[in-house]
Amino acid sequence: MPEPSPELKDYYKKFYEAWKNTVIESPDISVTNFSNSKNSTSQNSEDNHIDTYKKFYEVWEKSASEALETWVNSPIFASNMGKTINSTSDVKIQLNKIVEGYLKSMRLPTKGDVNKALASIVLIEEKLNDLLDKVDGLSKKKAKSR
């Protein structure tokens, strides 16, 4: 396996540090709340457990968001995202060709056929409107001349 670039090593290090912080802080939160729950009533104990999960979630959210922000802002992420988008668009183009072939083989109109028909309808509608305008103009001239 090839050696990762120094930039990639830096990102891996930041991810590891975020994960390590979560792992280090989680037991501290649990131990603190466990010792507090021994000395409290059952309602307080339930509240302590909820507080434990809230604190754990806050620690996890902070470290995960830092790691995610580091990754999303990296040029590695951008280049991989670009490659993914290109691959996805290539797949979409191929899929459209396959669907069009199936539709043609079943003698159903394709998207292109529908678009051509719509363009023809629009053109006919424009010509009809022009003719109606001319007829209206001629009728007005004829009405004035009488």
N, C-alpha and C positions, 0 to 999 in steps of 0.2 A: 504494500500500500504506500502511495507517495506521501511524503511529509507535507502536512498542511502549511499553508502560508502563515507568516507571522501575524498578519491581520486576522486570519481565521483562528489562530491560537489565542489571540487576545479576546475574541468573542466567546470562545469556549471557556476561557478563564472567568469572564464576567458571568456567564451562565452558571458555572460551578459555584462561584462566590454567592450568587443569589440563592441557589439551592442550599448551600452550606449554611447560610444565615437562617433560612427557614428551619432546617434540621436542628441547629443549635438553639434557636429561640423557642421552638415548640416544646421540648421537655421542660424548660424553665417555666413556661406558662402552665403546663400541666401539673408540675410538682407544686408550684405556688398555690394553685387552686385546689389541689387535692388536700394539702395540709390545712387550707382554710375550711374545706368542707368537713373535716373531722370535728371541728369545734363549732359547728353551726347546726341549726335546726334543719328539718327536712326541706322546708321551703327555701331557706337560704342555700342549702346544698344544691338544690335544683337551679337556683339563680347562679351559683358559682360555676356549675357545669355549662350553663348557657354563656356565661362570661368567658369561660375557657375557650369554647368554640369561637366566640366572637374575636377574642384576642388572636387565636391561631389563624383565623381567616384574615384578619388585618395584617398579620406578619406575612402570610402567604401571598396576599394580594399585593403588598408592597414589593416583595422580592420578585414575584412573577411579573409585575408591571415593569420593574426596572430591567429585567432580563428581556422581556418582549420589546420594550422601547429600544434597547441596545440592538436587538436583532433587526427590528423594522427599519431603523435608521442606518443600517450597514449597507455598503455597496454590494455585498454578497447577496443580501435579500433582494435588492432591486434587480440585480442581474438574473437571479433565479426566477423572480416574478415575471420579468420580461420573457424569459425562455418559456415559462409556463403559459403565458398569454399567447405567444406565437404558436406553441404546440396546440393549444386549445382552438385557436382560430383555424389552423390547418385541419384539425379534426372536424370542425364545423363545416368547412368547405367540402371535405370529402363526404360527410353525412348528407349535405344538401344535394350533392351529385347523385348519391345512391337513392335518396328519396325521389328525386326527379326521374331517375331511371325507372323506378317502380311505378310511379304515377303514369309515365308514358306507356309502359308495358300494359297497364290496366286501362289504357285509353281514358285517363282522367286528366283534367287540366292541371298543369303545373303552375307554380307561382308566376313564372314568366308569361305563360299563356293568359293568366288572369290579368296581369299588368298590361299586356298588349291590348286585351279587350277593353280594359278601363281607359287606356289612352285613346282608343278609337271612339269610345263613348263620349269622352270629354271633347274630342275634336268635332264629332257630329253635333254635340250640344252647342259648341261655339259657332259652328256654321249655321245651325238652326236659329240661334239668337241673332246672328248677323242678318239672316233672311227676314226674320220677324221685324227687325229694325227697319230694313228696306221697305217692307210691306207697309209698316206704320207710316213711314215717310211719304210713300206714294199715296196712301189713303188721305193723309193730311193735305197733300198738294191737290188731290182731286176734289176734296171737300172745299178748299179755298177757291178753286176755279169755278165752282158752281154758283 
